[in-house]
Amino acid sequence: PGEAVYVDDIPAPKDCIYGAFIYSTHPHAHIKGVNFRPSLASEKVIGVITAKDIPAGGKNVGAGINMLGTEALFGDPVSEFAGQNIGIVIAETQKYACMAAKQAVIEYSTENLQPPILTIEDAIRHNSYFQIPPYFAPRPVGDFEQGMSQADHKILSGEVKLESQYYFYMETQTALAIPDEDNCITVYSSTQLPEIIQNVVADCLGIPYHNVRVITRRVGGGFGGKGMKSTHIACACAVAAFKLRRPVRMYLDRKTDMIMAGGRHPMKAKYSVGFKSDGTLTALHVDLGINAGISPDLSPFIPAATIACLNKYNWGALAFDIKLCKTNVSSKSAVRAPGDVQGSFIAEAIIEHVASALGADTNAVRRKNLHSVESLTKFYGDAAGDAPTYSLIDIFDKLASSPEYRSRAEAVERFNGGSRWKKRGISCVPITYEVALRPTPGKVSILNDGSIAVEVGGVELGQGLYTKVKQMTAFGLRELCPDADGLLDKVRVIQADTLSLIQGSFTGGSTTSESSCEAVRQSCTVLFERLKPIKDSLEAKSGAAAPWSALIAQAKMASVNLSAHAYWKPDPAFVKYINYGAAVSEVEIDVLTGATTIMRSDLVYDCGQSLNPAVDLGQVEGAFVQGVGFFTNEDYATNADGLVVNDGTWTYKIPTVDTIPKQFNVELISSARDKKRVLSSKASGEPPLLLAASVHCAMREAIRAARTDFSVNSPLTFQMDVPATMADVKELCGLDVVERHLQSLSSAAEVPTPVA
């Protein structure tokens, strides 16, 4: 009892068989054949499912939204990236399927094929791009040339690079497909978008959407990776189950998952920036290359998100040229705060560059260029909201202008003055994060015994969605029940089911909890209006508060409809709003090894009027730590063919108990109420991840202190990319100096000591 059931915990149905992906290790090649090395596992193979097994009316499609473009389920007849699925081995157990997949030998040929395009630079040389639909494209602000003409100083060719990041959910990609009568199929999927899985599976099999039922009870970690990336495995199981008329399930091993997952978009930004001698920014131009991989996936949304978070500072004027690069690597997809975290960091890299060019305090430059209410509106339009809701300046001042910050900064300086091989740095970083509300369905039904079943479009990923929905249901019906506290125990949120609640959309973008809650609140309002007259008449007769059970029994007798459905749509004038926060991080680096310790992080995040502060606090902490991983040690490296080589925890380092700040303080502030937001609440899932840039910026300060000591060439201005791993930190500190020092120590040790 009390144990959560995930997809792989569902007991296997009778005659269930198991699948494992065979993937290409070549980025661009004809697939000539697949054979198996003779082994115990290969004898256990029941069959291999390939593109030839897709039903006649179906399509070779494994992911995608029709308006943006789709991705193939199987690389056929050509594999277009290393890690592409080219077949599925079917066996009696998951273990045998995985073993057999590893024994597969693929025959390739590269005859008459262009060499693969793997990098942003390659794509630009070959003009290999995806289009950004005009309605998703970000907008420039002001006149760049005019802004540059007002500048006292210019940096004309700064550059910064960010690499990818893997989702590292605890539960890898998994699905179970069960064939049913009349060409129907039920798919249990660990997914953030059941509705899209339903559509893609139906298109792949060539059957109507109502023949496909997708059920998701809960997901063991998503972070965006159970979005578009969960559809391939659902389609794979569905095709196999459809062909073999038996239930088929798959659960990827970690290595295969990491190789196929795709992850965050690598980016390369070149910038030109103009500014005054006092640090006021006048103009910025960014050339942004984004590596999108083989298919559009959700990449067309990335440019707008990147620019929105870059816009946390008032650049004066902003211009950009964005290239969404199509390359022969696994398709990159939405990873928690997709585009946003890169844009926010690029802004910091530019600010740091400006401060170092002026020899000014970085925080002073940050503070000078935070938005006024007027410039916020100029850069964000409608999303800026009402003046009282703009809390960023107060938050930043609370952290960076406090006497405590000043004394800590002085302590860091004293420490660095007295320590040669350990250096500290401290930094305060602000964030803005624009979120969008989406139409969402909800349904509340009261059963004969007074218990309540609730359905919402959102999926529980461990983000506390169901907790908030349960609370909202009890809140929405509280005036009908004398024991309002006991109402919460009567509510059960039931699994997402694409045939039961349609137009469920997807879970992501940080606003699913609040929109699901609003749809539930509207459903409760309908029930309240139906039940209130009955409650009033019962109470008029008895002269006492009507018990909940009596109210429901009476409503049933009177044939009142006890189920209400709502499809909540945001007000067109309030589809977007902005989240604010800031963080101070203090780090210590070991110059000899490049190891970084986070001494302390203080986060202040504006949660509006939180729907559940305990849930939101967990979201802020979790997001920050995941962000620290991205900025410091998660190196999602590939080989020369674009095949992921850091494909397990031995080489891919996620945050551990040692990564978390030694002192970790999080404060949620309740900012001004705003009746346009759901009960005045704000999102908490993704925005706090951006605060982890404060760790990277503090590391830069510590490295700067080391460079000052060792007088490395150009000590104070340097490019520091993401992730800044131990090796990078060591090199930026002046690796040669460290090595010379160690040599001098060892040669000193070799000199014989004179005998007294």
Secondary structure, DSSP 8 states (H G I E B T S, - for coil): ------GGGS---TT-EEEEEEE-SSSSEEEEEEEE-SSHHHHTEEEEE-GGGS-TT--S--EEETTTEEE-SS--SEE-STT-EEEEEEESSHHHHHHHHHTEEEEEE-TT------SHHHHHHTT-B----GGG----BS-HHHHHHT-SEEEEEEEEEE-------SS-SEEEEEEETTTEEEEEE--S-HHHHHHHHHHHHT--GGGEEEEES--S--TTTTSGGGHHHHHHHHHHHHHHTS-EEEE--HHHHHHH---S--EEEEEEEEE-TTS-EEEEEEEEEEEEESS-TTGGGHHHHHHHHHTTB--SSEEEEEEEEE-SS------SSTTHHHHHHHHHHHHHHHHHHHT--HHHHHHHTB--HHHHHHHHGGGG--GGG--HHHHHHHHHTSHHHHHHHHHHHHHHHH-SSEEEEEEEEEEEEEEE---EEEEEEE-TTS-EEEEESS--SSSSHHHHHHHHHHHHHGGG-S-HHHHGGGEEE--EETTTS-----S-TT-HHHHHHHHHHHHHHHHHHHHHHHHHHHHHHHSS---HHHHHHHHHHTT---EEEEEE---TT-SEEEEEEEEEEEEEEETTT--EEEEEEEEEEE-BS-S-HHHHHHHHHHHHHHHHHHHHT----B-TTS-B---STTTS----TTTS-SEEEEEEE-----TTSGGGB---SSGGGGGGHHHHHHHHHHHHHHHHHHT-SS-S-----BS--HHHHHHHHHHHHHHHHHHHHHHHHHS-----
